[in-house]
Amino acid sequence: MPRGRKPKSQMINADGVYESGIGPVDIHVGARISARRKLLQLSQKELADRLGITFQQVQKYEKGMNRIGAGRLYSIAAILGVDISYFYSDVPAESYVKLPEYNKDFGVGFLNEDVTEPQFDPMDGTEATMLLKAFYALPPRSRNALLIMLTSLRDKDDADLDV
């Protein structure tokens, strides 16, 4: 009898429903890869060539259709010039579930792969990428002045709400 994981078509959850095996964390990590790749103006093909895989596989990673192994994620992080933690920052809190038998001893939270509702990510999308590119194209003094201006506008809006 062959050993290993069951094919996805045979994975059934407690409700008797077939599971895809992909969860919200996979989708989040894929979106972070896509955002960083676009920020660096790197095509899917270029990233795939550096990884030694097809661009279709990169597409599947970015859409969250395929899970990314630890070694592959490490390589992607190195190519994109980020730490592995970059891909997991801002994971929606709803993706975590507490398992009592582990939490009472270790205080550990585990990922709940059943949560599939998409969360709004302001860093996702073309506008965010364009804004970041334009911001970093400015000289450092201009970037600093822009940040001061935006902060003062935010503070002004907050003060207007208190009136």
SEVO-681087 format. One line per 2 residues: number of its first residue (from 1); their letters; for each residue x, y, z of N, C-alpha, C. Coordinates in nm, 4 decimals, decimal comma, m for minus. Each point is the difference from the previous one (the first is absolute). Example, Ala and Ser with C-alpha at 12.3 -4.5 7.8 and 13.67 -1.06 7.14 Angstrom:
1> as> 1,3190/m0,5690/0,7800/m0,0890/0,1190/0,0000/0,0900/0,1200/0,0000  m0,0350/0,1050/m0,0720/0,0820/0,1190/0,0060/m0,0770/0,1090/0,0730
END
This chain:
1> mp> 0,0839/m0,1182/0,0000/m0,0839/0,1182/0,0000/0,0884/0,1246/0,0000  m0,0253/0,0964/m0,0894/0,0851/0,1195/m0,0067/m0,0162/0,0855/0,1255
3> rg> 0,1112/0,0634/0,0370/m0,0005/0,0863/0,1177/m0,0017/0,1449/m0,0441  m0,0328/0,0903/0,0938/0,0014/0,1434/m0,0293/m0,1362/0,0621/0,0166
5> rk> m0,0088/0,1238/m0,0451/m0,1255/0,0737/0,0119/m0,1055/m0,0545/m0,0936  m0,1231/0,0152/0,0434/m0,1108/m0,0338/m0,0882/m0,0094/0,1071/m0,1079
7> pk> m0,0424/m0,0369/m0,1180/m0,0251/0,1033/m0,0999/m0,1063/0,0955/0,0526  0,0056/0,1258/m0,0447/m0,0943/0,1001/0,0478/m0,1440/m0,0444/m0,0211
9> sq> m0,0250/m0,0779/m0,1027/m0,1371/m0,0445/m0,0263/m0,0501/m0,0947/0,1083  0,0908/m0,0534/0,0832/m0,0412/m0,0917/0,1058/0,0004/0,0635/0,1384
11> mi> 0,0388/0,1284/0,0093/0,0053/0,0673/0,1295/m0,1392/0,0485/0,0375  m0,0524/m0,0477/0,1115/m0,1347/0,0354/0,0426/0,0078/0,0590/0,1404
13> na> m0,0693/0,1133/0,0214/0,0006/0,0620/0,1327/m0,1072/m0,0630/0,0880  m0,0187/0,0554/0,1216/m0,0936/m0,0576/0,0966/m0,1439/0,0021/m0,0495
15> dg> m0,0341/0,0927/m0,0887/m0,1361/0,0095/m0,0519/m0,0226/m0,0910/m0,1207  0,1012/m0,0758/m0,0378/m0,0135/m0,0874/m0,1154/0,0156/0,0728/m0,1337
17> vy> 0,0575/0,1197/0,0039/0,0185/0,0792/m0,1219/0,1447/m0,0136/m0,0450  0,0211/m0,0123/m0,1304/0,1352/m0,0083/m0,0528/0,0727/0,1317/0,0225
19> es> 0,1243/m0,0097/0,0398/0,0813/0,1180/0,0239/0,1010/0,0171/m0,1119  0,0307/0,1237/m0,0290/0,1004/0,0271/m0,1026/0,1406/m0,0070/0,0576
21> gi> 0,0132/0,0120/0,1320/0,1317/m0,0022/0,0618/0,0668/0,1353/0,0007  m0,0622/0,1012/m0,0572/0,0571/0,1333/m0,0063/m0,0796/0,0900/0,0936
23> gp> 0,0703/0,0832/0,0750/m0,0672/0,0864/0,0954/0,0350/0,1459/m0,0187  m0,0495/0,0851/0,0885/0,0203/0,1437/m0,0126/0,1453/0,0429/0,0138
25> vd> 0,0784/m0,0752/0,0728/0,1409/0,0354/0,0148/0,0729/m0,0195/m0,1333  m0,0349/m0,1059/m0,0731/0,0609/m0,0230/m0,1316/m0,0332/0,1159/m0,0942
27> ih> m0,1239/0,0469/0,0064/m0,0432/0,1112/m0,0846/0,0730/0,1275/0,0405  0,0142/0,0228/0,1305/0,0696/0,1192/0,0498/0,1467/0,0000/m0,0430
29> vg> 0,0666/m0,1131/0,0179/0,1416/m0,0100/m0,0383/0,0148/0,0238/m0,1503  m0,0883/m0,0573/m0,0799/0,0050/0,0215/m0,1444/m0,0180/0,1453/m0,0380
31> ar> m0,0914/0,0685/0,0682/m0,0229/0,1422/m0,0283/0,1220/0,0827/0,0367  0,0664/m0,0354/0,1086/0,1217/0,0731/0,0398/0,1128/m0,0226/m0,1003
33> is> 0,0109/m0,1222/m0,0529/0,1006/m0,0276/m0,1032/m0,0285/0,0857/m0,1221  m0,1253/0,0013/m0,0430/m0,0394/0,0768/m0,1181/0,0288/0,1489/0,0181
35> ar> m0,0370/0,0548/0,1161/0,0211/0,1428/0,0255/0,1483/0,0353/m0,0033  0,0822/m0,0810/0,0643/0,1448/0,0275/0,0042/0,0616/m0,0151/m0,1384
37> rk> m0,0410/m0,1013/m0,0739/0,0526/m0,0217/m0,1343/m0,0325/0,1193/m0,0897  m0,1237/0,0484/0,0084/m0,0409/0,1145/m0,0816/0,0744/0,1267/0,0404
39> ll> 0,0227/0,0173/0,1302/0,0739/0,1162/0,0481/0,1414/0,0017/m0,0573  0,0595/m0,1176/m0,0130/0,1354/m0,0104/m0,0555/0,0002/m0,0031/m0,1530
41> ql> m0,1190/0,0096/m0,0596/m0,0173/m0,0052/m0,1457/0,0611/m0,1276/m0,0582  m0,0283/m0,1090/0,0663/0,0482/m0,1309/m0,0407/m0,1188/m0,0770/m0,0564
43> sq> 0,0156/m0,0567/m0,1188/m0,1113/m0,0752/m0,0587/m0,0089/m0,1381/0,0643  m0,1154/m0,0638/m0,0190/m0,0164/m0,1363/0,0510/0,1007/m0,0924/m0,0676
45> ke> 0,0254/0,0223/m0,1269/0,0949/m0,0837/m0,0742/0,1407/0,0157/0,0574  0,0396/0,1246/0,0299/0,1338/0,0223/0,0558/0,0147/m0,0670/0,1370
47> la> m0,1025/0,0126/0,0823/0,0040/m0,0658/0,1304/0,0051/m0,1512/m0,0166  m0,0809/m0,0518/m0,0903/m0,0024/m0,1445/m0,0247/0,1360/m0,0493/m0,0494
49> dr> 0,0623/0,0743/m0,0913/0,1315/m0,0400/m0,0516/0,1038/m0,0064/0,1119  m0,0038/0,0972/0,0897/0,0954/0,0002/0,1117/m0,0255/m0,1159/0,0959
51> lg> m0,1264/m0,0414/0,0099/m0,0350/m0,1107/0,0894/0,0164/m0,1357/m0,0674  0,0094/m0,0013/m0,1340/0,0099/m0,1259/m0,0724/m0,1333/m0,0710/m0,0140
53> it> m0,1082/0,0780/m0,0057/m0,1342/m0,0559/m0,0160/m0,0691/0,0733/m0,1150  m0,1220/m0,0401/m0,0319/m0,0743/0,0658/m0,1073/m0,0725/0,1237/0,0548
55> fq> m0,0298/0,0938/m0,0891/m0,0714/0,1188/0,0449/m0,1420/m0,0354/0,0423  m0,0540/m0,1112/m0,0548/m0,1333/m0,0440/0,0427/0,0002/m0,0369/0,1481
57> qv> 0,1106/m0,0590/0,0451/0,0104/m0,0356/0,1416/0,0031/0,1262/0,0852  0,0716/0,1026/m0,0455/0,0023/0,1278/0,0724/m0,1407/0,0585/0,0053
59> qk> m0,0742/m0,0086/m0,1102/m0,1386/0,0475/m0,0028/m0,0829/m0,0714/0,1064  0,0159/m0,1311/0,0088/m0,0763/m0,0776/0,0980/0,0383/0,0384/0,1428
61> ye> 0,1291/0,0254/0,0248/0,0439/0,0445/0,1318/m0,0649/0,1338/0,0346  0,0038/0,0934/m0,0958/m0,0505/0,1345/0,0262/m0,1506/0,0027/0,0203
63> kg> m0,0713/m0,0889/m0,0643/m0,1452/m0,0067/0,0177/m0,0385/m0,0813/0,1227  0,0979/m0,0667/0,0618/m0,0283/m0,0825/0,1160/m0,0588/m0,1343/m0,0366
65> mn> 0,0142/m0,0402/m0,1251/m0,0548/m0,1284/m0,0445/0,0901/m0,1165/0,0411  0,1304/0,0263/0,0115/0,0957/m0,1019/0,0427/0,0738/0,0492/0,1233
67> ri> 0,0229/m0,0907/0,0912/0,0795/0,0329/0,1180/0,1467/0,0068/m0,0386  0,0737/0,0803/0,0754/0,1424/0,0185/m0,0255/0,0773/m0,0680/0,1114
69> ga> 0,0916/m0,0865/m0,0373/0,0840/m0,0675/0,0980/0,0982/0,0969/0,0650  0,0531/m0,0389/0,1141/0,0896/0,0864/0,0765/0,1248/0,0382/m0,0792
71> gr> 0,0610/m0,0974/m0,0662/0,1209/0,0282/m0,0770/m0,0275/0,0943/m0,1163  m0,1113/m0,0212/m0,0680/m0,0368/0,0851/m0,1127/m0,0304/0,1416/0,0479
73> ly> m0,0695/0,0127/0,1131/m0,0316/0,1321/0,0543/0,1275/0,0731/0,0402  0,0964/m0,0740/0,0530/0,1291/0,0589/0,0352/0,0693/0,0555/m0,1249
75> si> m0,0043/m0,0755/m0,1086/0,0602/0,0460/m0,1259/m0,0718/0,1230/m0,0538  m0,1321/0,0002/0,0071/m0,0785/0,1151/m0,0466/0,0357/0,1230/0,0825
77> aa> 0,0110/m0,0160/0,1316/0,0353/0,1120/0,0874/0,1371/0,0559/m0,0374  0,0956/m0,0876/m0,0275/0,1342/0,0446/m0,0372/m0,0028/0,0766/m0,1324
79> il> m0,0734/m0,0499/m0,0973/m0,0091/0,0658/m0,1311/m0,0682/0,1366/0,0136  m0,1045/0,0065/0,0818/m0,0748/0,1252/0,0154/0,0625/0,0946/0,1023
81> gv> 0,1061/m0,0455/0,0660/0,0731/0,0857/0,0932/m0,0748/0,0309/0,1287  m0,0741/m0,0985/0,0508/m0,0733/0,0191/0,1252/0,0261/m0,1182/0,0924
83> di> m0,0350/0,0195/0,1270/0,0070/m0,1078/0,0974/m0,1266/m0,0841/m0,0134  0,0057/m0,1247/0,0382/m0,1172/m0,0887/m0,0097/m0,1190/0,0585/0,0757
85> sy> 0,0244/0,0681/0,1092/m0,1096/0,0554/0,0798/m0,0827/0,1012/m0,0796  0,0568/0,0585/m0,1046/m0,0733/0,0953/m0,0848/m0,1278/m0,0632/m0,0535
87> fy> 0,0065/m0,1263/m0,0370/m0,1144/m0,0664/m0,0611/m0,1119/m0,0261/0,1002  0,0335/m0,0036/0,1282/m0,0994/m0,0311/0,1020/m0,0461/0,1232/0,0778
89> sd> 0,0604/0,1163/m0,0269/m0,0432/0,1189/0,0719/m0,1425/0,0346/m0,0416  m0,0751/0,0462/0,0952/m0,1402/0,0399/m0,0217/m0,0901/m0,1160/m0,0392
91> vp> 0,0329/m0,1219/0,0417/m0,0923/m0,1117/m0,0227/m0,1257/0,0309/0,0794  m0,1173/m0,0096/m0,0613/m0,1240/0,0329/0,0717/m0,0135/m0,0813/0,1287
93> ae> m0,0415/0,0673/0,1061/m0,0134/m0,0661/0,1304/m0,0983/m0,1158/m0,0060  m0,0966/0,0072/m0,0911/m0,0991/m0,1065/m0,0110/0,0632/m0,1308/m0,0490
95> sy> 0,1231/0,0069/m0,0507/0,0668/m0,1199/m0,0497/0,0603/m0,0820/0,1135  m0,0034/0,0537/0,1212/0,0558/m0,0710/0,1140/m0,1128/m0,0604/0,0828
97> vk> 0,0214/m0,1184/0,0466/m0,0962/m0,0655/0,0880/0,0782/m0,0550/0,1182  m0,0584/0,0085/0,1162/0,0651/m0,0512/0,1203/m0,0394/m0,1455/0,0209
99> lp> 0,0978/m0,0834/0,0195/m0,0257/m0,1405/0,0289/0,0260/m0,0220/0,1487  m0,1033/m0,0222/0,0796/0,0146/m0,0044/0,1453/0,1058/m0,0975/0,0499
101> ey> 0,0086/m0,1199/m0,0596/0,0951/m0,0980/0,0516/0,1446/0,0457/m0,0142  0,0278/0,0926/m0,0940/0,1358/0,0526/m0,0151/0,0143/0,1332/0,0720
103> nk> m0,1021/0,0826/m0,0031/0,0092/0,1328/0,0593/0,0207/m0,0032/0,1506  m0,0609/m0,0935/0,0685/0,0130/m0,0007/0,1450/0,1443/m0,0294/0,0414
105> df> 0,0736/m0,0744/m0,0823/0,1382/m0,0324/0,0337/0,1005/0,0978/m0,0591  m0,0262/0,0440/m0,1233/0,1011/0,0767/m0,0703/m0,0432/0,1402/m0,0406
107> gv> m0,1296/0,0314/0,0040/m0,0477/0,1304/m0,0418/0,0181/0,0228/m0,1499  m0,0155/m0,1040/m0,0774/0,0260/0,0082/m0,1435/m0,1304/0,0135/m0,0763
109> gf> m0,0036/0,0867/m0,1010/m0,1145/0,0104/m0,0899/0,0318/m0,0729/m0,1285  m0,0968/m0,0670/m0,0574/0,0220/m0,0721/m0,1236/m0,0871/0,0578/m0,1089
111> ln> 0,0434/m0,0150/m0,1231/m0,0720/0,0576/m0,1118/m0,1252/m0,0803/m0,0308  m0,1082/0,0708/m0,0219/m0,1269/m0,0623/m0,0363/m0,0132/0,0094/m0,1511
113> ed> 0,0218/m0,1076/m0,0682/m0,0015/0,0008/m0,1459/m0,1403/m0,0057/m0,0578  m0,1045/m0,0019/0,0851/m0,1367/m0,0050/m0,0496/m0,0575/0,1383/m0,0274
115> vt> 0,0662/0,1072/0,0469/m0,0491/0,1354/m0,0208/0,0389/0,0428/m0,1412  m0,0985/0,0277/m0,0850/0,0317/0,0319/m0,1388/m0,0547/0,1348/m0,0448
117> ep> m0,0567/0,0805/0,0917/m0,0518/0,1289/m0,0396/0,1153/0,0929/m0,0335  m0,0050/0,0664/m0,1165/0,1079/0,0923/m0,0357/m0,0031/0,1231/0,0902
119> qf> 0,1163/0,0465/0,0380/0,0125/0,1182/0,0834/0,0537/0,1144/m0,0861  m0,0442/0,1226/0,0294/0,0496/0,1157/m0,0727/0,1462/0,0222/0,0344
121> dp> 0,0834/0,0143/m0,0992/0,1415/0,0273/0,0184/0,0346/0,1260/m0,0776  0,0304/0,1110/0,0689/0,0295/0,1236/m0,0717/0,1261/m0,0101/m0,0854
123> md> 0,0856/m0,0980/0,0278/0,1224/m0,0155/m0,0787/m0,0208/m0,0859/m0,1231  m0,1200/m0,0530/m0,0163/m0,0289/m0,0849/m0,1134/m0,0585/0,0851/m0,1116
125> gt> 0,0478/m0,0190/m0,1186/m0,0580/0,0706/m0,1136/0,0977/0,0920/m0,0697  m0,0391/0,0434/m0,1161/0,0849/0,0812/m0,0858/0,0245/0,1383/0,0586
127> ea> m0,1034/0,0610/0,0591/0,0158/0,1351/0,0533/0,1050/0,0047/0,1104  0,0001/m0,0976/0,0878/0,0974/m0,0031/0,1085/0,1413/m0,0146/m0,0556
129> tm> 0,0154/m0,0847/m0,1001/0,1313/m0,0179/m0,0622/0,0465/0,1287/m0,0664  m0,0893/0,0653/m0,0717/0,0345/0,1260/m0,0672/0,0371/0,1071/0,1023
131> ll> m0,0750/0,0070/0,1094/0,0269/0,0981/0,1040/0,1366/m0,0248/0,0633  0,0318/m0,1244/0,0293/0,1307/m0,0313/0,0582/0,1143/0,0319/m0,0952
133> ka> m0,0178/m0,0327/m0,1267/0,1048/0,0304/m0,0986/0,0221/0,1506/m0,0099  m0,1101/0,0761/m0,0052/0,0113/0,1459/m0,0093/0,0646/0,0573/0,1260
135> fy> m0,0369/m0,0524/0,1160/0,0553/0,0480/0,1263/0,1505/m0,0231/0,0051  0,0445/m0,1207/m0,0340/0,1427/m0,0300/0,0077/0,0802/0,0592/m0,1149
137> al> m0,0671/0,0519/m0,1014/0,0699/0,0708/m0,1076/0,0365/0,1421/0,0431  m0,0659/0,0507/0,1055/0,0293/0,1338/0,0509/0,1321/0,0010/0,0750
139> pp> 0,0664/0,1157/0,0036/0,1206/0,0114/0,0833/m0,0377/m0,0135/0,1480  0,0928/m0,0431/0,0833/m0,0312/m0,0242/0,1421/m0,0630/0,1197/0,0716
141> rs> 0,0461/0,1213/m0,0271/m0,0564/0,1179/0,0674/m0,1458/0,0209/m0,0412  m0,0310/m0,0260/m0,1263/m0,1375/0,0149/m0,0477/m0,0898/m0,1064/0,0629
143> rn> 0,0523/m0,1228/0,0133/m0,0779/m0,1059/0,0647/m0,0320/0,0383/0,1442  0,1004/0,0520/0,0695/m0,0200/0,0401/0,1389/m0,1038/0,1117/0,0086
145> al> 0,0086/0,1003/m0,0881/m0,0962/0,1107/0,0001/m0,1410/m0,0512/m0,0290  m0,0117/m0,0944/m0,0924/m0,1308/m0,0566/m0,0328/m0,0588/m0,0743/0,1190
147> li> 0,0822/m0,0755/0,0711/m0,0474/m0,0709/0,1188/m0,0470/0,0977/0,1076  0,0744/0,1091/0,0180/m0,0397/0,1011/0,0988/m0,1337/0,0613/m0,0394
149> ml> m0,0154/0,0308/m0,1286/m0,1240/0,0587/m0,0474/m0,1176/m0,0964/0,0203  0,0182/m0,1255/m0,0381/m0,1078/m0,0981/0,0154/m0,0374/m0,0201/0,1466
151> ts> 0,0999/m0,0044/0,0862/m0,0259/m0,0159/0,1430/m0,0773/0,1196/0,0536  0,0375/0,1201/m0,0433/m0,0707/0,1183/0,0483/m0,1438/0,0016/m0,0510
153> lr> m0,0229/m0,0466/m0,1225/m0,1363/m0,0072/m0,0530/m0,0836/m0,0996/0,0796  0,0587/m0,1128/0,0324/m0,0708/m0,1005/0,0789/m0,0347/0,0556/0,1376
155> dk> 0,0982/0,0677/0,0637/m0,0230/0,0571/0,1317/m0,1062/0,1086/m0,0056  0,0003/0,0788/m0,1074/m0,0999/0,1059/m0,0185/m0,1388/m0,0615/m0,0142
157> dd> m0,0113/m0,1069/m0,0785/m0,1294/m0,0675/m0,0178/m0,0505/m0,0568/0,1324  0,0900/m0,0554/0,0793/m0,0386/m0,0536/0,1306/m0,0501/0,1103/0,0910
159> ad> 0,0652/0,1179/m0,0049/m0,0424/0,1138/0,0829/m0,1359/0,0503/m0,0458  m0,0273/0,0004/m0,1309/m0,1289/0,0435/m0,0515/m0,1122/m0,0907/0,0470
161> ld> 0,0292/m0,1273/0,0177/m0,1023/m0,0941/0,0446/m0,0367/0,0217/0,1462  0,0947/0,0525/0,0799/m0,0256/0,0219/0,1420/m0,0876/0,1209/0,0251
163> v> m0,0098/0,0901/m0,0955/m0,0768/0,1240/0,0194/m0,1480/m0,0248/0,0025
END
